Amino acid sequence: MSPEPIRLGPAHPGIRAVHLVDLAGRDSLDAIAERAWSRARAAGIAHGRSRALEREAGVLAAAAERLDRRDEELAAELAHSAVELGVAIARQLVLAEVNRGGHDIEKIVRETLAAASAGRGRCTIHVHPEDFESLRGVPFRSGTAVQADIGVARGDVHVETSMGLMVREIEAALDSIAERLREELR
């Protein structure tokens, strides 16, 4: 026998029909309620797990974002440290080379003279006393005088011309290189 809808009169708007069910030979009402309760419980657990996973996913996403930002900060710090270390090493190597006399002071003087654009005019070259000794007997154009100057560091050259003073200093060159590298990091 199949259940047939019975109309009882005006129904509540949310109720469409009532079905009579013959429970003979079927599960008891308690068994039906137990299955309904089990399905509702399973749905509630699934919903709760879903909500918990959403919350945890948000926490993990925020943590990943913080880690990414920190990674970028550390990469920038590492690059900055690498530049500073590289320049410090270069400074030590260059100064050690200069202190052992391994620099070509004549070449440095000639490059500085060319950069000074003094032409054939008179000029005075100021160098460290040890570099002065290395330049003894080196011919320069007429009107060029070389002077020992304790105020000039070894390996540095100051060229005094009628147009002004041209200074070539190792420390300043290393500082300039370091600054250019720092600017590239920005």
C-alpha positions as CSV (number, residue, x, y, z in Angstrom):
1,M,0.0,0.0,0.0
2,S,1.5,3.3,-1.0
3,P,1.0,6.4,1.1
4,E,-1.4,8.9,-0.2
5,P,-1.7,12.5,0.7
6,I,-4.6,13.4,2.9
7,R,-5.8,17.0,2.8
8,L,-6.9,18.2,6.2
9,G,-8.1,21.6,5.3
10,P,-6.2,24.9,5.3
11,A,-2.6,24.1,6.1
12,H,0.2,26.2,7.4
13,P,2.0,27.9,4.5
14,G,5.1,25.8,5.2
15,I,3.3,22.5,5.2
16,R,2.4,21.1,1.7
17,A,1.0,17.7,2.6
18,V,1.0,15.1,5.3
19,H,1.7,11.5,4.5
20,L,0.5,8.6,6.5
21,V,3.0,5.9,6.8
22,D,2.2,2.3,7.5
23,L,5.0,1.4,10.0
24,A,4.0,-2.2,10.1
25,G,7.0,-4.3,9.1
26,R,9.2,-1.3,9.1
27,D,11.7,0.2,11.5
28,S,10.3,1.6,14.7
29,L,10.0,5.3,15.3
30,D,13.0,5.1,17.6
31,A,15.2,3.7,14.8
32,I,14.0,6.4,12.4
33,A,14.8,9.1,15.0
34,E,18.2,7.5,15.7
35,R,19.1,7.5,12.0
36,A,18.0,11.1,11.7
37,W,20.0,12.1,14.7
38,S,23.1,10.3,13.4
39,R,22.8,12.1,10.0
40,A,22.3,15.5,11.8
41,R,25.3,14.8,14.1
42,A,27.5,13.8,11.1
43,A,26.4,16.9,9.2
44,G,27.2,19.0,12.3
45,I,30.6,17.5,12.7
46,A,31.3,17.9,9.0
47,H,30.2,21.6,9.2
48,G,32.3,22.1,12.4
49,R,35.4,20.6,10.7
50,S,34.9,22.7,7.6
51,R,34.7,25.9,9.8
52,A,37.8,24.8,11.8
53,L,39.7,24.2,8.5
54,E,38.7,27.6,7.2
55,R,39.9,29.3,10.4
56,E,43.2,27.3,10.3
57,A,43.7,27.9,6.6
58,G,43.4,31.7,7.4
59,V,45.9,31.4,10.2
60,L,48.3,29.4,7.9
61,A,47.9,32.0,5.1
62,A,48.6,34.8,7.5
63,A,51.7,33.0,8.8
64,A,52.9,32.3,5.2
65,E,52.5,36.0,4.4
66,R,54.5,37.0,7.5
67,L,57.2,34.5,6.5
68,D,57.3,35.8,2.9
69,R,57.7,39.4,4.2
70,R,60.5,38.3,6.6
71,D,62.2,36.4,3.8
72,E,62.2,39.6,1.7
73,E,63.6,41.6,4.6
74,L,66.3,39.0,5.3
75,A,67.2,38.9,1.6
76,A,67.6,42.7,1.6
77,E,69.7,42.6,4.8
78,L,71.9,39.8,3.3
79,A,72.5,41.8,0.1
80,H,73.4,44.9,2.2
81,S,75.7,42.8,4.3
82,A,77.3,41.3,1.2
83,V,78.0,44.7,-0.2
84,E,79.5,46.0,3.1
85,L,81.6,42.8,3.5
86,G,82.8,43.0,-0.2
87,V,83.8,46.6,0.1
88,A,85.6,45.9,3.4
89,I,87.5,43.1,1.8
90,A,88.4,45.2,-1.2
91,R,89.5,48.0,1.1
92,Q,91.8,45.6,3.0
93,L,93.2,44.0,-0.2
94,V,93.9,47.4,-1.9
95,L,95.4,48.9,1.2
96,A,97.6,45.8,1.8
97,E,98.8,46.1,-1.8
98,V,99.5,49.8,-1.5
99,N,101.3,49.2,1.8
100,R,103.6,46.6,0.3
101,G,104.3,48.9,-2.6
102,G,102.5,46.8,-5.2
103,H,100.6,49.8,-6.7
104,D,101.8,51.5,-9.9
105,I,102.1,55.1,-8.6
106,E,103.4,56.3,-12.0
107,K,100.3,55.0,-13.7
108,I,98.1,56.5,-11.0
109,V,99.9,59.9,-11.4
110,R,99.6,59.9,-15.2
111,E,95.9,58.9,-15.1
112,T,95.3,61.7,-12.6
113,L,97.1,64.2,-14.8
114,A,95.0,63.2,-17.8
115,A,91.8,63.6,-15.7
116,A,92.9,67.0,-14.4
117,S,93.0,68.3,-18.0
118,A,95.9,70.6,-17.1
119,G,97.1,70.4,-20.7
120,R,100.7,71.7,-20.9
121,G,100.2,74.2,-18.0
122,R,102.2,74.1,-14.8
123,C,101.1,71.7,-12.1
124,T,102.3,70.3,-8.9
125,I,101.8,66.7,-8.0
126,H,101.5,65.9,-4.3
127,V,102.2,62.3,-3.2
128,H,103.1,60.4,-0.1
129,P,106.9,60.5,0.7
130,E,107.3,56.7,-0.1
131,D,105.5,57.2,-3.4
132,F,107.7,60.3,-4.0
133,E,110.8,58.1,-3.7
134,S,109.3,55.6,-6.3
135,L,108.8,58.6,-8.7
136,R,112.4,59.9,-8.5
137,G,113.8,60.0,-12.0
138,V,110.4,59.4,-13.7
139,P,110.2,62.1,-16.5
140,F,107.0,64.2,-16.6
141,R,106.2,67.0,-19.0
142,S,107.9,70.3,-18.4
143,G,106.2,72.5,-15.8
144,T,105.3,69.5,-13.7
145,A,106.7,69.3,-10.2
146,V,106.4,66.3,-7.9
147,Q,106.4,67.0,-4.1
148,A,106.5,64.7,-1.1
149,D,103.5,65.5,1.1
150,I,103.0,63.7,4.5
151,G,99.3,64.8,4.3
152,V,98.7,62.5,1.3
153,A,98.1,58.8,2.0
154,R,100.2,56.2,0.2
155,G,98.7,55.5,-3.3
156,D,96.8,58.8,-3.4
157,V,97.6,61.6,-5.8
158,H,96.7,65.3,-5.6
159,V,97.4,67.4,-8.7
160,E,97.4,71.2,-8.2
161,T,96.8,73.2,-11.4
162,S,95.8,76.8,-12.2
163,M,92.2,75.5,-12.5
164,G,92.1,73.9,-9.1
165,L,93.0,70.8,-7.2
166,M,92.3,67.3,-8.6
167,V,92.3,64.6,-5.9
168,R,92.5,60.9,-6.5
169,E,92.2,59.0,-3.2
170,I,91.9,55.3,-2.7
171,E,89.6,55.6,0.3
172,A,87.3,58.0,-1.6
173,A,87.2,55.7,-4.6
174,L,86.3,52.7,-2.4
175,D,83.6,54.8,-0.7
176,S,82.2,55.8,-4.1
177,I,82.1,52.1,-5.2
178,A,80.3,51.2,-2.0
179,E,77.8,54.0,-2.4
180,R,77.0,52.9,-6.0
181,L,76.5,49.4,-4.9
182,R,74.2,50.5,-2.0
183,E,72.2,52.6,-4.5
184,E,71.7,49.5,-6.7
185,L,70.2,47.7,-3.7
186,R,67.6,50.4,-3.2
